[in-house]
């Protein structure tokens, strides 16, 4: 059950990023993935996986959020 709650929360963050266009790369990535054949949900879940990686890096290494690193990871999604 906790995993479903975590998934819902992470997807909500992705949705907020897309809605607010902040960072803009999130919306660009969503559109690129959809054009590549992914469904809207699949694309959002792929973005969410990268967001989880970024959160993990921040927590593990005690670093600040790095938008450039996040954008680079999003750009590698296929």
FIRO-401141 format. One record per residue (C-alpha): chain; x negated, y negated, z negated. Coordinates in Angstrom, 2 decimals. Example, Ala and Ser with C-alpha at 12.3 -4.5 7.8 and 13.67 -1.06 7.14 Angstrom:
2
PT  A  -12.30  4.50  -7.80
PT  A  -13.67  1.06  -7.14
END
This chain:
78
PT  A  0.00  0.00  0.00
PT  A  -2.82  -2.43  -0.82
PT  A  -4.27  -1.95  2.66
PT  A  -0.99  -3.02  4.25
PT  A  -0.92  -6.14  2.07
PT  A  -4.50  -6.96  2.98
PT  A  -3.74  -6.43  6.67
PT  A  -0.72  -8.73  6.43
PT  A  -2.77  -11.44  4.72
PT  A  -5.65  -11.26  7.21
PT  A  -3.24  -11.36  10.15
PT  A  -1.55  -14.37  8.55
PT  A  -4.92  -16.14  8.47
PT  A  -5.44  -15.30  12.15
PT  A  -1.94  -16.59  12.93
PT  A  -2.71  -19.82  11.06
PT  A  -5.96  -20.26  12.97
PT  A  -4.11  -19.83  16.26
PT  A  -1.23  -22.09  15.26
PT  A  -3.52  -24.84  13.97
PT  A  -6.07  -24.32  16.75
PT  A  -8.73  -24.28  14.05
PT  A  -11.18  -23.02  15.03
PT  A  -10.25  -23.35  18.70
PT  A  -12.24  -20.22  19.63
PT  A  -9.60  -18.06  17.93
PT  A  -6.85  -19.15  20.32
PT  A  -9.24  -18.96  23.30
PT  A  -10.17  -15.41  22.27
PT  A  -6.51  -14.42  21.90
PT  A  -5.72  -15.61  25.42
PT  A  -8.84  -13.96  26.86
PT  A  -8.00  -10.62  25.26
PT  A  -4.40  -10.76  26.47
PT  A  -5.61  -11.47  30.01
PT  A  -7.86  -8.42  29.66
PT  A  -4.81  -6.24  29.07
PT  A  -4.42  -6.14  25.31
PT  A  -1.02  -6.72  23.79
PT  A  -0.55  -9.76  21.59
PT  A  -0.66  -7.56  18.47
PT  A  -3.76  -5.66  19.60
PT  A  -5.57  -8.91  20.35
PT  A  -4.66  -10.38  16.96
PT  A  -5.85  -7.21  15.22
PT  A  -9.19  -7.33  17.06
PT  A  -9.62  -10.94  15.95
PT  A  -8.65  -9.93  12.41
PT  A  -11.41  -7.29  12.39
PT  A  -13.97  -9.98  13.19
PT  A  -12.52  -12.22  10.48
PT  A  -12.94  -9.39  7.97
PT  A  -16.58  -9.04  9.06
PT  A  -17.13  -12.75  8.51
PT  A  -15.50  -12.64  5.07
PT  A  -17.66  -9.63  4.18
PT  A  -20.86  -11.42  5.28
PT  A  -19.93  -14.49  3.25
PT  A  -19.22  -12.47  0.12
PT  A  -22.11  -10.02  0.45
PT  A  -24.78  -12.61  1.15
PT  A  -23.34  -15.46  -0.90
PT  A  -23.35  -17.62  2.21
PT  A  -21.04  -20.35  3.34
PT  A  -18.60  -19.69  6.16
PT  A  -20.45  -20.08  9.45
PT  A  -18.12  -21.08  12.28
PT  A  -20.86  -20.64  14.88
PT  A  -21.47  -17.04  13.76
PT  A  -17.71  -16.37  13.74
PT  A  -17.36  -17.82  17.25
PT  A  -20.27  -15.72  18.51
PT  A  -18.69  -12.55  17.13
PT  A  -15.32  -13.43  18.69
PT  A  -16.99  -14.01  22.05
PT  A  -18.31  -10.44  22.03
PT  A  -14.82  -8.89  21.80
PT  A  -13.84  -6.94  24.89
END
